[in-house]
Amino acid sequence: MKNIVIAAGYATRLGELTRNYPKPLLKIGDSTILGRMLDDIDRIESIDEHIIITNHKFAHSFGEWKREQHYTKPITIVDDGTETNDTRLGAVCDLLLAMDRLSIDDDILVVAADNLLFFSFQEFVDFAKEKGTSCIMCHEQPSTEKLQRTGVVVLDDDSRVLNMEEKPQEPKSRWAVPPFYIYMRHDLELIRHAVEHGCGKDAPGNLAHYMVDNTVMHAWQMSAGRFDIGSLDTYYEACEKYGVSK
């Protein structure tokens, strides 16, 4: 299984902090946002490579970061060639680029690079192996306002995804979808042709929505919470939690 980290965004909401530096490499305590995620994923036996997809503007920073790492699994940096937020490819196209450039033919764990999790991805991988299908994560979200800004799924009693909507005005459930996915090798051909068949390019949830409509998907219910570092406030909150003041 390949671990594919989507890290080609420009994090414009963090202002000066990320004007010339990638958000995933911002310090959190004695590590970085990305480092804390990889510390967990690197321990998963079935993962054999970390693939970091970034843009041309920040590729050098990721290259410098890579030279300082000592993970047990190799790290590959993929530069998508873009240099501005206006010319970004979008998460789905970045994934397709990496799959094509590296000739990926394996199960893949796809993760956003700007989250801190309070659980291990091992649980998610074990769930996907048990189900034998591509999988998404979900968590209960009591706020209708927040559900209207994310993907929302309807599940059956076996956790199979029956329906997924992006940013629904009238959510059909309280199950929100964070940006973490496992796509099985047998579904990769679907992914390769997703955009040409109408899948949106920007958010990774667009691909999950497309896949729910075209293959069997199950949803693992997160066993604990996470920090979604999408603003200065959430970044500073994470820093304070891990012992570093702003």
GUROVO-564789 format. One record per residue: residue number from 1; residue in three letters; y, x, z of N, C-alpha, C in turn. Coordinates in steps of 0.1 Angstrom, whole numbers, plus 5000, padded with zeros to 4 digits. Example, Ala and Ser with C-alpha at 12.3 -4.5 7.8 and 13.67 -1.06 7.14 Angstrom:
BEGIN
KOLRO  pos  code   n.Y   n.X   n.Z  ca.Y  ca.X  ca.Z   c.Y   c.X   c.Z
KOLRO    1   Ala  4943  5132  5078  4955  5123  5078  4967  5132  5078
KOLRO    2   Ser  4978  5128  5071  4989  5137  5071  5000  5129  5079
# end
This chain:
BEGIN
KOLRO  pos  code   n.Y   n.X   n.Z  ca.Y  ca.X  ca.Z   c.Y   c.X   c.Z
KOLRO    1   Met  4988  5008  5000  5000  5000  5000  5012  5009  5000
KOLRO    2   Lys  5022  5005  4991  5035  5013  4990  5045  5005  4999
KOLRO    3   Asn  5053  5012  5006  5064  5007  5013  5077  5009  5005
KOLRO    4   Ile  5082  4998  5000  5094  4999  4991  5106  4993  4999
KOLRO    5   Val  5116  5002  5001  5128  4999  5008  5140  4996  4998
KOLRO    6   Ile  5145  4984  4999  5156  4981  4990  5169  4985  4997
KOLRO    7   Ala  5175  4996  4992  5187  5002  4998  5198  5006  4988
KOLRO    8   Ala  5200  4997  4978  5209  5001  4967  5222  4993  4968
KOLRO    9   Gly  5224  4986  4979  5237  4979  4981  5249  4988  4985
KOLRO   10   Tyr  5260  4982  4986  5273  4989  4989  5279  4985  5002
KOLRO   11   Ala  5273  4975  5009  5277  4972  5023  5293  4971  5024
KOLRO   12   Thr  5299  4963  5015  5313  4961  5015  5319  4955  5028
KOLRO   13   Arg  5310  4947  5035  5315  4941  5047  5317  4950  5059
KOLRO   14   Leu  5312  4962  5058  5314  4972  5069  5326  4981  5067
KOLRO   15   Gly  5334  4978  5057  5346  4985  5055  5345  5000  5053
KOLRO   16   Glu  5353  5008  5061  5354  5022  5059  5341  5029  5063
KOLRO   17   Leu  5333  5023  5072  5321  5030  5076  5312  5033  5065
KOLRO   18   Thr  5312  5024  5055  5302  5025  5044  5309  5027  5030
KOLRO   19   Arg  5322  5030  5031  5329  5032  5018  5323  5044  5010
KOLRO   20   Asn  5319  5054  5018  5314  5066  5011  5301  5071  5018
KOLRO   21   Tyr  5294  5061  5024  5281  5065  5031  5272  5052  5032
KOLRO   22   Pro  5259  5054  5030  5251  5042  5029  5248  5036  5043
KOLRO   23   Lys  5248  5023  5043  5246  5016  5056  5232  5020  5062
KOLRO   24   Pro  5221  5021  5055  5209  5024  5062  5208  5037  5069
KOLRO   25   Leu  5217  5046  5066  5217  5059  5072  5228  5060  5084
KOLRO   26   Leu  5234  5049  5087  5243  5049  5099  5235  5051  5111
KOLRO   27   Lys  5241  5059  5121  5234  5062  5133  5233  5050  5142
KOLRO   28   Ile  5221  5049  5148  5218  5040  5158  5211  5047  5169
KOLRO   29   Gly  5218  5050  5181  5212  5058  5191  5209  5072  5185
KOLRO   30   Asp  5197  5077  5188  5194  5091  5183  5187  5091  5169
KOLRO   31   Ser  5188  5080  5162  5182  5078  5149  5192  5071  5139
KOLRO   32   Thr  5186  5065  5129  5194  5057  5120  5188  5044  5118
KOLRO   33   Ile  5195  5034  5111  5189  5021  5109  5176  5023  5101
KOLRO   34   Leu  5176  5030  5090  5164  5032  5082  5154  5040  5090
KOLRO   35   Gly  5158  5050  5097  5148  5058  5105  5140  5050  5115
KOLRO   36   Arg  5147  5041  5122  5140  5033  5132  5129  5024  5125
KOLRO   37   Met  5132  5019  5113  5123  5011  5106  5111  5019  5101
KOLRO   38   Leu  5114  5031  5095  5103  5039  5090  5094  5045  5102
KOLRO   39   Asp  5100  5047  5113  5092  5052  5125  5080  5043  5127
KOLRO   40   Asp  5082  5030  5125  5072  5020  5127  5063  5019  5115
KOLRO   41   Ile  5068  5018  5103  5060  5016  5091  5051  5028  5088
KOLRO   42   Asp  5057  5040  5091  5049  5052  5088  5036  5053  5096
KOLRO   43   Arg  5035  5046  5107  5023  5046  5115  5012  5036  5110
KOLRO   44   Ile  5015  5028  5100  5005  5019  5095  4996  5026  5085
KOLRO   45   Glu  4983  5026  5088  4973  5034  5081  4973  5031  5066
KOLRO   46   Ser  4974  5019  5063  4973  5015  5048  4985  5019  5040
KOLRO   47   Ile  4996  5022  5046  5008  5027  5039  5006  5041  5035
KOLRO   48   Asp  5008  5044  5022  5006  5058  5017  5018  5064  5011
KOLRO   49   Glu  5029  5057  5010  5041  5063  5005  5053  5054  5008
KOLRO   50   His  5065  5060  5011  5077  5053  5013  5086  5055  5000
KOLRO   51   Ile  5090  5044  4994  5099  5045  4982  5112  5039  4986
KOLRO   52   Ile  5123  5047  4985  5136  5042  4989  5144  5040  4976
KOLRO   53   Ile  5148  5028  4973  5156  5025  4961  5171  5025  4965
KOLRO   54   Thr  5179  5034  4959  5193  5035  4962  5201  5035  4949
KOLRO   55   Asn  5214  5036  4950  5223  5037  4939  5227  5051  4936
KOLRO   56   His  5234  5054  4925  5237  5067  4922  5248  5073  4932
KOLRO   57   Lys  5257  5064  4936  5267  5068  4945  5262  5074  4958
KOLRO   58   Phe  5251  5068  4963  5246  5073  4976  5233  5081  4975
KOLRO   59   Ala  5228  5083  4963  5215  5090  4961  5215  5104  4968
KOLRO   60   His  5227  5111  4967  5228  5124  4973  5226  5124  4988
KOLRO   61   Ser  5232  5113  4994  5231  5112  5009  5216  5110  5013
KOLRO   62   Phe  5209  5101  5005  5195  5099  5008  5187  5111  5006
KOLRO   63   Gly  5190  5119  4996  5183  5132  4993  5185  5141  5005
KOLRO   64   Glu  5197  5142  5010  5199  5151  5022  5192  5146  5034
KOLRO   65   Trp  5192  5133  5036  5184  5127  5047  5170  5130  5046
KOLRO   66   Lys  5164  5128  5034  5150  5131  5031  5145  5145  5035
KOLRO   67   Arg  5154  5155  5033  5150  5168  5036  5149  5171  5051
KOLRO   68   Glu  5154  5162  5059  5153  5164  5073  5142  5156  5080
KOLRO   69   Gln  5135  5148  5072  5125  5139  5077  5111  5146  5078
KOLRO   70   His  5103  5141  5087  5089  5147  5089  5079  5136  5090
KOLRO   71   Tyr  5080  5126  5082  5070  5115  5083  5057  5119  5077
KOLRO   72   Thr  5046  5112  5081  5033  5116  5076  5030  5112  5062
KOLRO   73   Lys  5038  5102  5057  5037  5097  5044  5048  5102  5035
KOLRO   74   Pro  5046  5106  5023  5057  5111  5014  5068  5101  5012
KOLRO   75   Ile  5080  5106  5009  5092  5098  5006  5096  5101  4992
KOLRO   76   Thr  5098  5090  4984  5103  5091  4971  5116  5083  4970
KOLRO   77   Ile  5126  5090  4965  5140  5084  4963  5141  5079  4948
KOLRO   78   Val  5145  5067  4946  5147  5062  4933  5162  5058  4931
KOLRO   79   Asp  5169  5065  4922  5183  5063  4919  5184  5052  4908
KOLRO   80   Asp  5191  5041  4911  5192  5030  4901  5203  5032  4891
KOLRO   81   Gly  5211  5043  4893  5221  5047  4883  5235  5040  4884
KOLRO   82   Thr  5236  5030  4893  5249  5023  4895  5258  5031  4905
KOLRO   83   Glu  5271  5028  4903  5281  5035  4911  5291  5026  4918
KOLRO   84   Thr  5290  5013  4915  5300  5004  4922  5293  4991  4925
KOLRO   85   Asn  5299  4983  4934  5293  4970  4938  5293  4961  4926
KOLRO   86   Asp  5303  4962  4917  5304  4953  4906  5294  4955  4895
KOLRO   87   Thr  5288  4967  4895  5278  4971  4885  5264  4971  4891
KOLRO   88   Arg  5262  4967  4903  5249  4968  4910  5239  4960  4902
KOLRO   89   Leu  5226  4964  4902  5216  4957  4895  5211  4945  4902
KOLRO   90   Gly  5212  4944  4915  5206  4933  4923  5192  4938  4928
KOLRO   91   Ala  5188  4932  4939  5176  4936  4946  5163  4934  4937
KOLRO   92   Val  5163  4923  4930  5151  4921  4922  5149  4931  4911
KOLRO   93   Cys  5160  4933  4904  5160  4943  4893  5158  4957  4898
KOLRO   94   Asp  5163  4960  4910  5160  4973  4916  5145  4975  4919
KOLRO   95   Leu  5138  4965  4924  5124  4965  4926  5117  4967  4913
KOLRO   96   Leu  5120  4959  4903  5114  4961  4890  5116  4975  4884
KOLRO   97   Leu  5128  4981  4886  5130  4994  4881  5120  5004  4888
KOLRO   98   Ala  5119  5003  4901  5110  5012  4908  5096  5010  4904
KOLRO   99   Met  5091  4998  4903  5078  4995  4898  5075  5001  4885
KOLRO  100   Asp  5084  5000  4876  5083  5005  4862  5083  5021  4862
KOLRO  101   Arg  5093  5026  4869  5095  5041  4868  5084  5048  4875
KOLRO  102   Leu  5078  5042  4886  5067  5049  4893  5053  5044  4889
KOLRO  103   Ser  5053  5035  4880  5040  5029  4875  5032  5024  4887
KOLRO  104   Ile  5038  5016  4895  5032  5011  4908  5021  5001  4904
KOLRO  105   Asp  5009  5003  4909  4998  4994  4907  4990  4993  4920
KOLRO  106   Asp  4997  4988  4931  4991  4987  4944  4998  4975  4951
KOLRO  107   Asp  4992  4971  4963  4999  4962  4971  5012  4968  4976
KOLRO  108   Ile  5023  4960  4978  5036  4966  4982  5041  4958  4993
KOLRO  109   Leu  5047  4965  5003  5055  4960  5013  5069  4962  5009
KOLRO  110   Val  5077  4951  5008  5091  4952  5004  5100  4948  5015
KOLRO  111   Val  5109  4957  5019  5118  4955  5031  5132  4958  5028
KOLRO  112   Ala  5141  4950  5034  5156  4953  5033  5158  4965  5043
KOLRO  113   Ala  5168  4973  5040  5170  4985  5048  5180  4984  5059
KOLRO  114   Asp  5185  4972  5062  5196  4970  5072  5192  4961  5083
KOLRO  115   Asn  5179  4962  5088  5174  4954  5099  5168  4963  5109
KOLRO  116   Leu  5169  4959  5122  5162  4966  5133  5152  4955  5139
KOLRO  117   Leu  5140  4958  5139  5130  4948  5143  5125  4950  5157
KOLRO  118   Phe  5122  4940  5165  5116  4941  5178  5101  4938  5178
KOLRO  119   Phe  5095  4941  5167  5080  4940  5166  5076  4950  5155
KOLRO  120   Ser  5063  4951  5153  5058  4961  5143  5053  4954  5130
KOLRO  121   Phe  5056  4961  5119  5052  4956  5106  5037  4955  5105
KOLRO  122   Gln  5030  4963  5114  5015  4962  5114  5010  4948  5115
KOLRO  123   Glu  5017  4940  5123  5012  4926  5125  5013  4918  5112
KOLRO  124   Phe  5024  4921  5104  5026  4914  5091  5015  4919  5081
KOLRO  125   Val  5012  4932  5081  5002  4937  5072  4989  4932  5075
KOLRO  126   Asp  4985  4931  5088  4972  4925  5092  4971  4910  5088
KOLRO  127   Phe  4982  4903  5089  4982  4889  5085  4979  4887  5070
KOLRO  128   Ala  4986  4896  5062  4984  4895  5048  4970  4899  5044
KOLRO  129   Lys  4964  4908  5050  4950  4912  5047  4941  4901  5051
KOLRO  130   Glu  4944  4894  5062  4935  4883  5066  4936  4871  5056
KOLRO  131   Lys  4948  4868  5051  4950  4857  5041  4946  4861  5027
KOLRO  132   Gly  4947  4874  5024  4944  4878  5010  4954  4874  5000
KOLRO  133   Thr  4966  4870  5004  4976  4865  4994  4989  4873  4997
KOLRO  134   Ser  4998  4872  4987  5012  4877  4990  5018  4868  5001
KOLRO  135   Cys  5027  4875  5009  5032  4868  5021  5046  4871  5023
KOLRO  136   Ile  5053  4861  5030  5066  4863  5035  5066  4862  5050
KOLRO  137   Met  5077  4866  5056  5079  4863  5070  5087  4850  5072
KOLRO  138   Cys  5087  4845  5084  5096  4834  5087  5099  4834  5102
KOLRO  139   His  5109  4827  5106  5112  4826  5120  5120  4813  5122
KOLRO  140   Glu  5118  4807  5134  5125  4794  5137  5140  4796  5139
KOLRO  141   Gln  5147  4788  5132  5162  4789  5132  5168  4775  5136
KOLRO  142   Pro  5173  4773  5148  5178  4760  5152  5191  4756  5146
KOLRO  143   Ser  5198  4765  5141  5212  4762  5135  5211  4758  5121
KOLRO  144   Thr  5215  4746  5118  5215  4741  5104  5225  4749  5096
KOLRO  145   Glu  5236  4753  5102  5246  4761  5094  5240  4774  5089
KOLRO  146   Lys  5232  4780  5098  5226  4793  5094  5215  4791  5084
KOLRO  147   Leu  5208  4780  5085  5197  4776  5075  5203  4774  5061
KOLRO  148   Gln  5215  4769  5061  5222  4767  5048  5226  4780  5041
KOLRO  149   Arg  5225  4791  5048  5229  4804  5042  5217  4813  5040
KOLRO  150   Thr  5205  4808  5040  5193  4816  5039  5182  4808  5031
KOLRO  151   Gly  5170  4815  5030  5159  4808  5024  5152  4800  5035
KOLRO  152   Val  5147  4788  5031  5140  4780  5041  5127  4775  5035
KOLRO  153   Val  5116  4776  5043  5103  4772  5038  5097  4761  5046
KOLRO  154   Val  5088  4753  5039  5079  4743  5045  5065  4748  5044
KOLRO  155   Leu  5058  4747  5055  5045  4753  5057  5034  4742  5060
KOLRO  156   Asp  5022  4745  5056  5011  4736  5060  5005  4742  5073
KOLRO  157   Asp  4994  4735  5078  4988  4739  5091  4982  4753  5090
KOLRO  158   Asp  4979  4758  5078  4973  4772  5076  4984  4782  5073
KOLRO  159   Ser  4996  4779  5074  5008  4788  5072  5010  4790  5057
KOLRO  160   Arg  5003  4782  5048  5006  4784  5034  5020  4778  5031
KOLRO  161   Val  5027  4785  5022  5041  4780  5019  5040  4769  5008
KOLRO  162   Leu  5044  4757  5012  5044  4746  5003  5057  4745  4994
KOLRO  163   Asn  5068  4750  5000  5081  4748  4993  5090  4758  4999
KOLRO  164   Met  5099  4764  4990  5109  4773  4995  5122  4769  4987
KOLRO  165   Glu  5133  4769  4995  5146  4766  4989  5156  4777  4994
KOLRO  166   Glu  5165  4781  4985  5175  4791  4989  5188  4783  4992
KOLRO  167   Lys  5193  4786  5004  5206  4780  5009  5206  4765  5007
KOLRO  168   Pro  5197  4757  5012  5197  4743  5011  5207  4736  5019
KOLRO  169   Gln  5214  4726  5013  5224  4718  5021  5217  4709  5031
KOLRO  170   Glu  5205  4705  5028  5197  4697  5037  5184  4703  5039
KOLRO  171   Pro  5183  4713  5049  5170  4720  5051  5158  4711  5054
KOLRO  172   Lys  5147  4714  5048  5135  4705  5051  5127  4710  5062
KOLRO  173   Ser  5131  4721  5068  5124  4726  5080  5133  4735  5088
KOLRO  174   Arg  5128  4741  5099  5136  4751  5106  5131  4765  5104
KOLRO  175   Trp  5122  4767  5094  5117  4780  5092  5125  4788  5082
KOLRO  176   Ala  5133  4798  5087  5141  4807  5079  5133  4819  5075
KOLRO  177   Val  5137  4825  5063  5130  4836  5057  5139  4849  5058
KOLRO  178   Pro  5135  4859  5065  5142  4872  5065  5137  4880  5053
KOLRO  179   Pro  5143  4891  5050  5140  4899  5038  5129  4909  5039
KOLRO  180   Phe  5117  4904  5042  5105  4912  5043  5093  4905  5036
KOLRO  181   Tyr  5087  4912  5027  5077  4906  5019  5065  4915  5017
KOLRO  182   Ile  5053  4909  5015  5041  4917  5010  5037  4910  4997
KOLRO  183   Tyr  5036  4918  4986  5032  4913  4974  5019  4920  4970
KOLRO  184   Met  5008  4912  4968  4995  4918  4965  4994  4923  4951
KOLRO  185   Arg  4986  4933  4949  4984  4939  4936  4982  4929  4925
KOLRO  186   His  4974  4919  4928  4970  4909  4918  4982  4900  4914
KOLRO  187   Asp  4994  4901  4921  5006  4893  4918  5016  4902  4911
KOLRO  188   Leu  5014  4915  4909  5024  4923  4904  5028  4920  4889
KOLRO  189   Glu  5019  4915  4881  5022  4911  4868  5032  4899  4868
KOLRO  190   Leu  5030  4890  4877  5040  4879  4879  5054  4885  4881
KOLRO  191   Ile  5055  4894  4890  5068  4900  4894  5074  4907  4882
KOLRO  192   Arg  5066  4914  4874  5072  4922  4863  5078  4912  4853
KOLRO  193   His  5074  4900  4852  5080  4891  4842  5089  4880  4849
KOLRO  194   Ala  5092  4882  4862  5099  4871  4869  5113  4869  4863
KOLRO  195   Val  5121  4879  4861  5134  4878  4856  5135  4871  4843
KOLRO  196   Glu  5126  4875  4834  5127  4869  4820  5122  4854  4821
KOLRO  197   His  5116  4850  4832  5112  4836  4833  5122  4828  4843
KOLRO  198   Gly  5133  4834  4845  5144  4826  4852  5146  4830  4867
KOLRO  199   Cys  5139  4840  4872  5142  4844  4886  5155  4851  4887
KOLRO  200   Gly  5163  4847  4898  5176  4853  4900  5174  4868  4903
KOLRO  201   Lys  5185  4876  4900  5184  4890  4901  5189  4896  4914
KOLRO  202   Asp  5197  4889  4921  5205  4896  4932  5197  4897  4945
KOLRO  203   Ala  5195  4886  4952  5189  4886  4965  5174  4887  4964
KOLRO  204   Pro  5168  4894  4973  5153  4895  4973  5146  4882  4975
KOLRO  205   Gly  5153  4872  4982  5148  4859  4984  5146  4851  4971
KOLRO  206   Asn  5153  4855  4961  5151  4849  4948  5137  4851  4942
KOLRO  207   Leu  5132  4863  4944  5119  4867  4940  5108  4859  4948
KOLRO  208   Ala  5110  4858  4961  5101  4851  4970  5100  4836  4965
KOLRO  209   His  5112  4830  4962  5112  4817  4958  5104  4815  4945
KOLRO  210   Tyr  5107  4824  4936  5099  4824  4923  5084  4825  4925
KOLRO  211   Met  5080  4834  4934  5066  4836  4936  5060  4824  4943
KOLRO  212   Val  5067  4818  4952  5061  4805  4959  5058  4795  4948
KOLRO  213   Asp  5066  4794  4938  5064  4784  4927  5053  4788  4918
KOLRO  214   Asn  5048  4800  4918  5039  4805  4908  5026  4811  4913
KOLRO  215   Thr  5024  4813  4926  5012  4818  4932  5010  4813  4946
KOLRO  216   Val  4999  4816  4952  4997  4812  4966  5004  4822  4975
KOLRO  217   Met  5012  4817  4984  5019  4825  4994  5017  4820  5008
KOLRO  218   His  5016  4829  5018  5015  4824  5032  5027  4831  5039
KOLRO  219   Ala  5030  4825  5050  5042  4829  5058  5037  4833  5072
KOLRO  220   Trp  5041  4846  5076  5038  4850  5090  5050  4847  5099
KOLRO  221   Gln  5047  4841  5110  5058  4837  5119  5061  4849  5128
KOLRO  222   Met  5073  4854  5127  5077  4866  5134  5074  4865  5149
KOLRO  223   Ser  5068  4876  5155  5064  4875  5169  5076  4879  5179
KOLRO  224   Ala  5087  4884  5173  5099  4887  5181  5111  4887  5172
KOLRO  225   Gly  5122  4891  5177  5135  4890  5170  5138  4902  5162
KOLRO  226   Arg  5151  4903  5157  5156  4914  5149  5171  4914  5150
KOLRO  227   Phe  5177  4926  5147  5191  4927  5144  5193  4928  5129
KOLRO  228   Asp  5200  4918  5123  5204  4919  5109  5218  4925  5109
KOLRO  229   Ile  5219  4937  5105  5232  4944  5105  5240  4942  5093
KOLRO  230   Gly  5247  4931  5093  5255  4926  5081  5270  4927  5083
KOLRO  231   Ser  5274  4931  5095  5288  4932  5098  5291  4943  5108
KOLRO  232   Leu  5304  4946  5110  5307  4956  5120  5303  4951  5134
KOLRO  233   Asp  5305  4939  5137  5301  4933  5150  5286  4936  5153
KOLRO  234   Thr  5277  4932  5143  5263  4934  5146  5259  4949  5146
KOLRO  235   Tyr  5266  4957  5139  5263  4972  5140  5267  4977  5153
KOLRO  236   Tyr  5279  4974  5158  5283  4978  5172  5274  4973  5183
KOLRO  237   Glu  5270  4960  5181  5260  4954  5191  5247  4962  5191
KOLRO  238   Ala  5242  4966  5179  5230  4974  5179  5232  4988  5185
KOLRO  239   Cys  5244  4994  5182  5247  5007  5188  5247  5006  5204
KOLRO  240   Glu  5253  4996  5209  5254  4994  5223  5240  4992  5230
KOLRO  241   Lys  5232  4985  5223  5218  4982  5228  5210  4995  5229
KOLRO  242   Tyr  5212  5004  5219  5204  5016  5219  5212  5028  5225
KOLRO  243   Gly  5222  5025  5233  5228  5036  5241  5240  5043  5235
KOLRO  244   Val  5245  5038  5224  5257  5045  5218  5268  5035  5218
KOLRO  245   Ser  5280  5039  5224  5291  5030  5223  5299  5032  5210
KOLRO  246   Lys  5306  5021  5206  5314  5022  5194  5326  5031  5195
# end
